[in-house]
């Protein structure tokens, strides 16, 4: 009796423990090549005879135990009893530590590991341990790269079943998790939980609020000691540091990282031959050719190629501008816009032309500038085939064909094709001299001082020249009178 009930008798093969010697003996058979029983129908092997008997019921469709509520059938009495507790609410298995109750003994056993810290399921590749076999199964996909759950709309794949429903809401815009305080809705329970902390008193004094405030101030107190890059969150710095001294759990992850050093771009677009270092980048790029825009705004129905563009666009409807300049208090919808704006205060110009060494605060400005060296004019008018180096110039040019004049004077209602033309016109109302006029007056005055007799205004009729435009106008009137007098004589 004592031998049969000794606790923690361990299997020498897999280290699993058993309370009874009989259970250990039955378990050891699972490690041997010997299979005692075989299903005569599907040839599946079983270690124990009673397991085979239960299995045979699946072939002969015999279901001896039936739920009286749902009429669902079960092959074993224990399974029926466990199922019936979903109807009765009975939870006979209670945790001795926290008094939480469970419907099944297996559920209690799994829960107990949260108290003992036991993690019997170990990954054979990286030796990470887990308290549940399901967790190990999901973890193994980080090594194999398997993503069995696929989005039917954009074909994106996921490792866990729970990630797919959350992703589908980015397409449906469904937000089933609602805050009971301010009625704001969220796509995931995690986002709601994080939001709920903004209503608690502790949040106003917590580290979470300090971190959140940095999205408005632009503060980045965590600095990389190697490349001097800065971050607003300590976790982001830790993740970044791994790019300098990083180890990877799979060869594929290491390979992807190594491309940041080698510059290798193995994923090539079959349409325009542009190359990318990551397959995800190629997938996003292909949408520029296919026109696919899977992310839709629920308000104005505008669509986007990239998931990150949609939240930024939604702020154009809500008016939200969460990114605030700490110097002039100006607010922006995007963090990148704030970063770009900050350079107007710091004077930083990190983008330098490799030909003439001129520097720019924005990469887009450098890109446009480079065309002054290359002569490239990628924007073509579809009507007259004229080309332009800047997209804005093409838009302004197209109005010469369409006749559109979208810029209107608020004083006299006159319309103009470009904002600059409107600005120049507005000075005729304010009396302000334009920069060009001032420059021309200075140039003419300088020339007159130098040449003395310079008369830049020439009559197109008699070629007489004048020093002032008003003198020329007065002179032209004389020609008009002479012409009228000549016509009168001919009539007589």
TAFENDA-V227736 format. One line per field, one symbol per residue. ss: DSSP state (H for helix, E for strand, C for the rest). burial: 1 if it has 9 or more other C-alpha atoms within 8 Angstrom, else 0. Layout:
# TAFENDA-V227736
ss = ???
burial = ???
This chain:
# TAFENDA-V227736
ss = CCCCCCCCEECCCCCCEECCHHHHHHHHHCCCCCCCEECCCCCCEECCHHHHHHHHHHHHCCCCEECCCCCCEECCHHHHHHHHHHHHCCCCEECCCCCCEECCHHHHHHHHHHHHCCCCEECCCCCCEECCHHHHHHHHHHHHCCCCEECCCCCCEECCHHHHHHHHHHHHCCCCEECCCCCCEECCHHHHHHHHCCCCHHHHHCHHHHHHHHHHHCCCCEECCCCCCEECCHHHHHHHHCCCCCCCCCHHHHHHHHHHHHCCCCEECCCCCCEECCHHHHHHHHHHHHCCCCEECCCCCCEECCHHHHHHHHHHHHCCCCEECCCCCCEECCHHHHHHHHHHHHCCCCEECCCCCCEECCHHHHHHHHHHHHCCCCEECCCCCCEECCHHHHHHHHHHHHCCCCEECCCCCCEECCHHHHHHHHHHHHCCCCHHHHHHHHHHHHHHHHHCCCCCEECCCCCCEECCHHHHHHHHHHHHHHHHHHHHHHHC
burial = 000111001110000011111011000110000011111000001110101101011100001011100000111100110111110000101110000011110011011111000010111000001111001101011100001011100000111100110111111000101110000011110011001111000010000010100111110101110000011110011001110000000000110110110000101110000011110011010111000011111000001111001101111100001111100000111110111111110000101110000011110011010110000010111000001111001101111100001011100000111100110111100000000001000000001100000010111000001111001100010010000000000000
